[in-house]
Amino acid sequence: MRTLPIAPITPEAFAPYGTLLVGPAAGPRQDRAAEVENGRPGVPLNLALIRSEPFAATMPLRRLERHPRSAQAFLPLAVGDYLVVVAPDAGDRPDEAGLRAFRVPAGTGIVYRSGAWHAHMTTLSAPGTFAMLVHEDGGPEDCVFAPIEPVSVDLPEA
């Protein structure tokens, strides 16, 4: 089984998949911190609360997902460092050769751009809670899943 190294996340490394959300550098507010795309006018924005489990309990990864017509934002509420696994698109399937795993520091949110292949949200140690935003109406265009060859990630040193 293939094992991915976990790299620290940077805005540049994550740019093909979306945007990092960090606190404003100055002032009390940062407007338009990221684009939240909605390719289906009239489809409502869903604000959900997501409980994520540590990645060790969910490995190996066997599928990725994407939201073809909506961005998806994850805002950590009660979460330490967490893991994101992403892949480029290869003709409406994840490019498994391009799989990447990133360690995201506590307090940093992410916005996946519409169509970005990614794994379900997992934490690095204890379970955590995220606020999640995505435009969805319960239809088949909300989320698309694709199986991948089983893959794991390098466990961080304790």
DAWOLIN-V869288 format. One record per residue. N is the residue number from 1. RES is the residue in one letter. PHI is phi in whole degrees, 0 to 359 (none if undefined). Layout:
[[N;RES;PHI] [N;RES;PHI]]
This chain:
[[1;M;none] [2;R;288] [3;T;238] [4;L;267] [5;P;285] [6;I;259] [7;A;258] [8;P;296] [9;I;277] [10;T;227] [11;P;303] [12;E;291] [13;A;292] [14;F;273] [15;A;308] [16;P;297] [17;Y;250] [18;G;163] [19;T;232] [20;L;272] [21;L;246] [22;V;233] [23;G;300] [24;P;298] [25;A;291] [26;A;212] [27;G;78] [28;P;275] [29;R;210] [30;Q;234] [31;D;284] [32;R;52] [33;A;296] [34;A;201] [35;E;280] [36;V;249] [37;E;292] [38;N;221] [39;G;272] [40;R;228] [41;P;307] [42;G;92] [43;V;279] [44;P;287] [45;L;278] [46;N;253] [47;L;259] [48;A;238] [49;L;254] [50;I;241] [51;R;262] [52;S;248] [53;E;259] [54;P;300] [55;F;297] [56;A;301] [57;A;280] [58;T;244] [59;M;270] [60;P;280] [61;L;289] [62;R;234] [63;R;203] [64;L;238] [65;E;227] [66;R;207] [67;H;244] [68;P;298] [69;R;232] [70;S;213] [71;A;291] [72;Q;222] [73;A;253] [74;F;237] [75;L;243] [76;P;293] [77;L;257] [78;A;224] [79;V;215] [80;G;278] [81;D;302] [82;Y;220] [83;L;244] [84;V;234] [85;V;238] [86;V;227] [87;A;211] [88;P;293] [89;D;274] [90;A;225] [91;G;66] [92;D;69] [93;R;222] [94;P;292] [95;D;275] [96;E;295] [97;A;293] [98;G;261] [99;L;304] [100;R;223] [101;A;243] [102;F;235] [103;R;269] [104;V;252] [105;P;289] [106;A;309] [107;G;88] [108;T;254] [109;G;265] [110;I;224] [111;V;232] [112;Y;283] [113;R;290] [114;S;301] [115;G;86] [116;A;284] [117;W;285] [118;H;205] [119;A;273] [120;H;299] [121;M;286] [122;T;224] [123;T;265] [124;L;264] [125;S;225] [126;A;275] [127;P;305] [128;G;215] [129;T;236] [130;F;240] [131;A;271] [132;M;234] [133;L;240] [134;V;202] [135;H;275] [136;E;205] [137;D;231] [138;G;89] [139;G;271] [140;P;293] [141;E;277] [142;D;296] [143;C;210] [144;V;240] [145;F;251] [146;A;223] [147;P;290] [148;I;228] [149;E;299] [150;P;306] [151;V;218] [152;S;238] [153;V;234] [154;D;295] [155;L;290] [156;P;291] [157;E;295] [158;A;284]]
